[in-house]
Amino acid sequence: MIVLDMDDTLLKDDHTISERNKKAIKAAQEAGKYVVLASGRPTPAMVQYAKELELDKYNSYIISFNGGQIINMADETCIFEQTLAVEDIHKLYDFSKEHKTAFITYYDGKIIGTQESEYIDVEKNITGMPYVVVNDLKANITKNCVKCLLLEEPNYLKQVETKLKSYRPDLSVSLSKPFFLEVMPQGIDKAATLKRLIDQLGIKQEETIAVGNAENDLTMIEFAGLGVWVKNVTPELKNCANLIVSSNNDDGVAEVIEKHML
């Protein structure tokens, strides 16, 4: 199995998949290998890419919400989900207000927040999901959600990350982009959910390859039999993988598949 982060890893900067990457992914699947997309993106923002790569045809899977869900692409059913409790979402929103960051969560197929922000605009553009601005977030969030995002200027958000990890050590917190701080339930990250999937499929840990570029990919990079960064990896993470390949704009994913799977 090869597990691929999407943004800044599989996808080029224009959010498209190169022809070389598509060809390599198809060849891997034809050779009987699983190709799995693992992203911080919500499920609706991943399905079309999965279909473009024919994951549905080859009975493969996507790991969405940074590990919060596993979707079986054969019939688009959710086979695993873990959510944040309503009270945790409300507390995280209070923490966000106190530390002056933007805050969004995902609810009934929409992004929900209380303000406009250049960083929220990035998420709207990436996901293509409708964004609903509400006056009272707590009144509008009355059931569990898969994850939350705190968004702000990168240098400041890194400080907020440290404070949030200290305030809520019981939650999973990581950066997916320098201005996206992801918050998931305890024990939820890409590696933990990948382990659930390979255990179900009877695949050994050492038979997996993971490719990523950012902090929220780190657990799966360390978990996989072969952990790979693309060249545009967050600089401080460079030494945490077995291998570094070409960047997301230069077919790094295809390079991995061609050399290590085909």
C-alpha positions as CSV (number, residue, x, y, z in Angstrom):
1,M,0.0,0.0,0.0
2,I,1.1,3.5,-0.7
3,V,-0.6,6.3,1.3
4,L,-0.5,9.8,-0.2
5,D,-1.1,13.2,1.4
6,M,-2.9,15.4,-1.1
7,D,-2.2,19.2,-0.8
8,D,1.5,20.1,-1.5
9,T,2.3,16.3,-2.0
10,L,0.2,14.6,-4.6
11,L,-1.4,17.8,-5.9
12,K,0.6,20.5,-7.7
13,D,0.3,24.0,-6.5
14,D,-2.7,24.5,-8.9
15,H,-4.5,21.6,-7.1
16,T,-4.2,19.3,-10.1
17,I,-2.7,15.8,-10.5
18,S,0.1,15.5,-13.0
19,E,-0.2,13.0,-15.9
20,R,3.0,11.2,-14.7
21,N,1.5,10.8,-11.2
22,K,-1.8,9.6,-12.6
23,K,0.0,7.0,-14.8
24,A,2.1,5.7,-11.9
25,I,-0.9,5.4,-9.6
26,K,-2.9,3.5,-12.2
27,A,0.1,1.2,-12.8
28,A,0.4,0.5,-9.1
29,Q,-3.3,-0.3,-8.8
30,E,-3.1,-2.6,-11.9
31,A,-0.2,-4.4,-10.2
32,G,-2.5,-5.1,-7.2
33,K,-1.3,-2.4,-4.9
34,Y,-3.6,-0.3,-2.8
35,V,-3.3,3.5,-3.3
36,V,-4.9,5.4,-0.4
37,L,-5.4,9.2,-0.2
38,A,-4.9,10.6,3.4
39,S,-5.7,14.2,3.9
40,G,-6.8,16.8,6.3
41,R,-9.4,17.7,3.8
42,P,-13.1,16.9,4.5
43,T,-14.4,13.8,2.7
44,P,-16.4,15.8,0.1
45,A,-13.2,17.6,-1.0
46,M,-11.4,14.3,-1.7
47,V,-13.9,12.1,-3.4
48,Q,-13.6,13.6,-6.9
49,Y,-9.8,13.2,-6.8
50,A,-10.2,9.6,-5.7
51,K,-12.5,8.9,-8.6
52,E,-10.1,10.7,-11.0
53,L,-7.5,8.2,-9.8
54,E,-10.0,5.3,-10.1
55,L,-9.8,4.3,-6.4
56,D,-13.4,3.3,-6.7
57,K,-12.7,0.9,-9.6
58,Y,-9.8,-0.7,-7.6
59,N,-11.8,-1.0,-4.3
60,S,-9.5,1.4,-2.4
61,Y,-10.0,3.9,0.4
62,I,-9.5,7.5,1.5
63,I,-8.6,8.7,4.9
64,S,-10.2,12.1,5.4
65,F,-10.4,14.7,8.1
66,N,-6.8,14.0,9.1
67,G,-7.7,10.5,10.2
68,G,-11.3,11.2,11.4
69,Q,-12.9,9.1,8.7
70,I,-12.2,6.1,6.5
71,I,-14.3,5.9,3.3
72,N,-14.5,2.8,1.2
73,M,-14.5,4.2,-2.3
74,A,-16.1,1.1,-3.8
75,D,-19.5,2.3,-2.5
76,E,-18.5,5.6,-0.8
77,T,-19.5,4.3,2.6
78,C,-17.9,5.5,5.8
79,I,-16.4,2.5,7.6
80,F,-14.8,4.4,10.4
81,E,-15.5,7.7,12.1
82,Q,-14.4,9.4,15.3
83,T,-15.7,12.8,16.3
84,L,-15.1,15.7,18.7
85,A,-17.8,16.1,21.4
86,V,-20.0,19.3,21.2
87,E,-18.6,20.5,24.5
88,D,-15.0,20.2,23.2
89,I,-15.9,22.1,20.1
90,H,-17.4,24.9,22.2
91,K,-14.3,25.0,24.5
92,L,-12.0,25.1,21.5
93,Y,-14.0,28.0,20.1
94,D,-13.6,29.9,23.4
95,F,-9.9,29.2,23.3
96,S,-9.8,30.5,19.7
97,K,-11.5,33.7,20.6
98,E,-9.2,34.2,23.6
99,H,-6.2,33.8,21.4
100,K,-7.6,35.8,18.5
101,T,-7.6,33.2,15.8
102,A,-10.2,32.4,13.2
103,F,-12.1,29.2,13.9
104,I,-14.1,26.8,11.6
105,T,-15.6,23.4,11.8
106,Y,-17.5,21.2,9.4
107,Y,-21.2,20.6,9.9
108,D,-23.8,19.0,7.6
109,G,-21.6,19.3,4.5
110,K,-20.8,22.9,5.2
111,I,-17.9,24.9,6.7
112,I,-19.2,26.9,9.7
113,G,-17.5,30.0,11.2
114,T,-18.2,33.4,12.6
115,Q,-16.0,35.6,10.5
116,E,-14.3,36.1,7.1
117,S,-10.5,35.6,6.9
118,E,-7.9,35.3,4.1
119,Y,-7.0,31.9,5.6
120,I,-10.6,30.7,5.6
121,D,-10.7,31.8,2.0
122,V,-7.9,29.3,1.3
123,E,-9.9,26.4,2.9
124,K,-13.0,27.5,0.9
125,N,-11.0,27.4,-2.3
126,I,-9.3,24.0,-1.5
127,T,-12.5,22.2,-0.5
128,G,-15.1,23.9,-2.7
129,M,-17.5,23.5,0.2
130,P,-20.1,26.3,1.1
131,Y,-19.0,28.6,4.0
132,V,-21.7,29.7,6.4
133,V,-21.0,32.7,8.7
134,V,-23.1,32.6,11.9
135,N,-23.3,35.1,14.8
136,D,-23.4,32.4,17.5
137,L,-21.3,29.4,16.7
138,K,-22.2,27.5,19.9
139,A,-25.9,27.8,19.1
140,N,-25.3,26.4,15.6
141,I,-23.1,23.5,16.6
142,T,-25.4,21.1,18.5
143,K,-23.9,17.7,17.5
144,N,-20.4,16.2,17.3
145,C,-18.1,17.2,14.4
146,V,-15.1,15.4,13.0
147,K,-12.5,18.2,13.4
148,C,-11.9,21.9,13.9
149,L,-9.4,24.3,12.5
150,L,-7.8,27.4,14.1
151,L,-6.4,29.7,11.4
152,E,-4.0,32.6,11.6
153,E,-0.7,34.0,10.5
154,P,1.9,31.2,10.6
155,N,4.4,32.6,13.2
156,Y,1.6,33.5,15.6
157,L,-0.2,30.2,15.0
158,K,2.9,28.2,15.9
159,Q,2.7,29.9,19.3
160,V,-1.0,29.1,19.6
161,E,-0.2,25.5,18.8
162,T,2.1,25.2,21.7
163,K,-0.5,26.7,24.1
164,L,-3.3,24.5,22.8
165,K,-1.2,21.3,23.2
166,S,-0.6,22.4,26.8
167,Y,-4.2,23.3,27.4
168,R,-5.7,20.2,25.8
169,P,-3.1,17.4,25.8
170,D,-6.0,15.0,25.5
171,L,-6.7,16.1,21.9
172,S,-4.7,15.5,18.6
173,V,-3.3,18.9,17.4
174,S,-1.1,19.4,14.3
175,L,-0.4,21.9,11.5
176,S,-1.5,20.8,8.0
177,K,-0.4,24.1,6.5
178,P,1.5,26.9,8.3
179,F,-1.8,28.7,8.8
180,F,-4.1,25.7,9.5
181,L,-4.0,24.3,13.0
182,E,-6.0,21.0,13.0
183,V,-7.7,19.7,16.1
184,M,-9.0,16.1,16.2
185,P,-10.2,13.7,18.9
186,Q,-7.7,12.0,21.1
187,G,-5.7,9.3,19.3
188,I,-6.8,10.4,15.9
189,D,-4.1,11.1,13.3
190,K,-3.1,9.7,9.9
191,A,-1.0,6.9,11.4
192,A,-3.6,5.7,13.9
193,T,-6.2,5.5,11.2
194,L,-3.8,4.0,8.7
195,K,-3.1,1.2,11.2
196,R,-6.9,0.5,11.5
197,L,-7.1,0.2,7.7
198,I,-4.1,-2.1,7.2
199,D,-5.2,-4.3,10.1
200,Q,-8.6,-4.7,8.4
201,L,-7.0,-5.5,5.1
202,G,-4.3,-7.8,6.4
203,I,-1.4,-5.6,5.2
204,K,1.8,-5.5,7.3
205,Q,3.2,-2.2,8.6
206,E,6.5,-2.9,6.7
207,E,4.5,-3.3,3.5
208,T,3.4,0.4,3.5
209,I,4.8,3.5,2.0
210,A,3.6,7.0,3.1
211,V,4.3,10.3,1.3
212,G,3.8,13.7,2.8
213,N,5.1,17.2,3.3
214,A,3.9,18.7,6.6
215,E,3.5,18.2,10.3
216,N,0.2,16.5,10.1
217,D,1.8,13.8,7.9
218,L,4.6,13.1,10.4
219,T,2.9,10.3,12.3
220,M,2.2,8.3,9.1
221,I,5.7,9.0,7.8
222,E,7.2,7.6,11.0
223,F,4.7,4.6,11.0
224,A,5.1,3.4,7.4
225,G,7.7,0.8,6.3
226,L,9.1,3.5,4.0
227,G,8.4,7.2,5.0
228,V,8.9,9.7,2.3
229,W,8.9,13.5,2.1
230,V,8.5,15.5,-1.1
231,K,11.2,18.1,-1.5
232,N,8.9,21.0,-0.4
233,V,8.6,19.5,3.1
234,T,8.4,21.8,6.1
235,P,12.2,22.4,6.7
236,E,12.4,21.3,10.3
237,L,10.9,17.9,9.4
238,K,13.5,17.0,6.8
239,N,15.3,14.5,8.9
240,C,12.2,12.6,10.0
241,A,11.8,10.4,6.9
242,N,13.7,7.6,5.2
243,L,13.7,9.4,1.8
244,I,13.2,12.8,0.2
245,V,12.0,12.8,-3.5
246,S,11.1,15.6,-5.9
247,S,8.6,18.3,-5.0
248,N,4.8,18.2,-5.5
249,N,5.3,20.2,-8.7
250,D,7.9,17.7,-10.1
251,D,6.2,14.3,-9.8
252,G,7.7,13.2,-6.5
253,V,4.8,10.7,-6.0
254,A,5.5,9.1,-9.3
255,E,9.2,8.9,-8.5
256,V,8.4,6.9,-5.3
257,I,6.0,4.5,-7.1
258,E,8.2,3.9,-10.0
259,K,11.3,3.1,-7.9
260,H,9.7,1.3,-4.9
261,M,6.5,-0.3,-6.1
262,L,6.7,-1.1,-9.8
